[in-house]
Amino acid sequence: MPVSVRVGQRLALLTLALLGGVGLLPQGCLGRAAEDEDYYMQELLSREHYTRLPVQEENPTEGDGAVRGDDFQTRTARSKPKTKPASGKLASGKPVSGKPASGKPVSGKPASGKPSGTVAKSVKSPNKKSEKTPNSISEADGQYQSERVECPPLGLETLKIVDFQLHASTAQRYGLGAHRGRLNIQAGLYEDDLYDGGWCAGRIDPLQWFEVDARRLTKFTGVITQGRSSLWSSDWVTSYRVQFSNDSHTWLTLKNGSRDLLFIGNKEKEIPVLNTFPKPVVARYIRINPRSWFSSGSICMRVEILGCPMPDPNNYYHRRNEITTTDNLDFKHHTYKEMRQLMKVVNDMCPNITRIYNIGKSYSGQKLYAIEISDNPGEHELGEPEFRYTAGSHGNEVLGRELLLLLMQFLCQEYLSGNPRIRHLVDETRIHLLPSVNPDGYDKAAEAGSELSGWSLGRWSQDGLDIHHNFPDLNTILWEAESRNWVPRKFQNHHIAIPEWYQSKNASVAMETRALLSWMEKIPFVLGGNLQGGELVVTFPYDRTRPQGDVRAASPTPDDHVFRWLAFSYASTHRLMTDASRRACHTQDFAKEDGTINGASWHTAAGSMNDFSYLHTNCFELSMYVGCDKFPHESELPEEWENNRESLIVFMEQVHRGIKGVIRDLQGRGIANAIISVEGINHDVRSAADGDYWRLLNPGEYRVTVRAEGFTATSKVCEVGYDIGATRCNFSLTRSNLARIKEIMEKFKKQPINYRYVPRRPRHRRLGT
């Protein structure tokens, strides 16, 4: 019987067996959900026929330059692999034969027969040039020329790849299983934690593997690896092979010529290393087979796969899994220059409601640009609250920066189109957006690229300071005064003064922090949010634990109920934060806590922007961690915008919750710095320069007292409703008697007379009278 006939019969039998197997499997078999079974049927029906990978003949005797599995680890631990000169001709072997829609197999064979260095490139915006450095070897020292194909990450870091798509040969324990082998995933504090920092093989030999099921034909272009995230262990893979399959049973190794291609891995555990393939490979499954590892550690990895999904004729995956947006916005990563240009474009589109200004400069001299969005930009309107969003205090947390750039475009477009909700928000609020607090740090992260900046590159300012936690620690000052019973008679419970040492030139204070501090004191902000990355949660003050030495403990403010509502308003309208079925980003499932947490309950941190804002100004500040991936690929921005768009708007609307009003004297003049106290809440706010004030409160009835120097205190009951819109509660204060006496004396230039007793002399009568 001809070989082609036998192959055809085998394919037909295999197809029937698979179709029958899918139909006979009960629901839930093998741990698959109903939609996964639906996937397998769709996968088979969407192809003309099922193509099986050709079986590679085993070659028991490898070339002299090859390294056998049993001695590979020892040799790499001692020295670098010895290699022979290149054969001069590249292989014709095909590492994969999955057929795309065209029916033509895509192989891993290079397009050129000329050897050259491997291309090691970062995944980033096209405006950044890539550096080319050798980053792989074959076991016979063959080199290859990589075909440049820009494909995004599959989504191990962003959780688009679910746990059921990750498999491994073995695992040390559950906390080090394949589901933890995601790029940049962070470990818990303890080694035996269920949430550990990577995948670690259960055995130490070259037969271990880590596998990703793309669930559809995918054009794979590269692999990014890290070592294990751990405070106590040092584990990483120093070299590996890559294998492909269409059925997860038959595997072919990526080759260079006739030899297996060996990729150089990591030299330490945190810096990501990218390896690109000689040519894109089309398959469904991809495996990483570690061949050598750090001599004092174990086989441990964190991984991201680069690949482009192949065309899906039935639109099956697009309908099920992909999020699209209808907003016509600029979805890309913006350099500092491009950010300024975009803000200028928004200002030109909406000149009547926008104004661009800067609050200061970074360490390297880059201006910190902000945009104001209001119906009367450039001036504070009486009774109109001030709101702010900031982003990028950690320069490598780029998603918040791009979200604010998208938000300013969206507000401008919707205002022009007549969206009543946006028009009302802009007309009744003075909005300030500061997209890049730390442009110097962003430049460092962007230079490495969206997938290669790691967890911390660019986090700090140019002079090595964490801007978000660089503010004065006012918590300790307040708590010490409370312990001595000085509050409120000798010490105020609000607007706590900045210590003198902090204001000295020698203090370790970043230029960006000083600019923020001046900005916060100049404008009477009522509510603010700082966008951060690496998690999906909203945190609220206090961020520091009261007992010294506690790593984490609840530390509520007197306005804890208000802060919890504000945090929930953002989290509950986010597409993922409160989704109980979503996977935790790293070590803590915040969805069980409604996507919110007290900052100190998570981890203690002194001198945070949130605590300082609450204790030194009137502004209630919260932190929004808007995505698991700090620096998502450009292709992820539309979906991240959809995840956060409604939350960004809803949180801004909360500035109109509570009470507001104007404090005047009997002549109708506004009284600045009047103290507004709410009975039962041990935290006061103050009126602005024109006498207007805002006090964020949850629905209910409150007795409010207003005091000002030289005036008699006045109280009244103010009621807060459930609907958005602050209750107006105005106050008129009368001058106190002492203040009137002082005014009269100053008016007539008279000083108070200090009376003293002077004894009277007796009068002597003259004689003869």
PyMOL commands that set and color helices and strands:
alter all, ss='L'
color gray80, all
select helices_A, chain A and resi 3-24+29-31+34-45+69-78+163-165+174-176+178-180+316-321+336-349+398-417+420-428+439-448+467-469+474-483+500-503+511-522+560-571+590-593+599-602+609-616+634-656+737-747
alter helices_A, ss='H'
color red, helices_A
select strands_A, chain A and resi 136-138+166-168+199-200+210-226+237-245+252-253+255-256+259-264+273-293+300-309+354-361+367-373+386-391+430-434+525-532+535-540+596-598+620-627+659-665+675-678+681-686+692-695+700-707+714-720+727-728+731-733
alter strands_A, ss='S'
color yellow, strands_A
deselect
rebuild
show_as cartoon
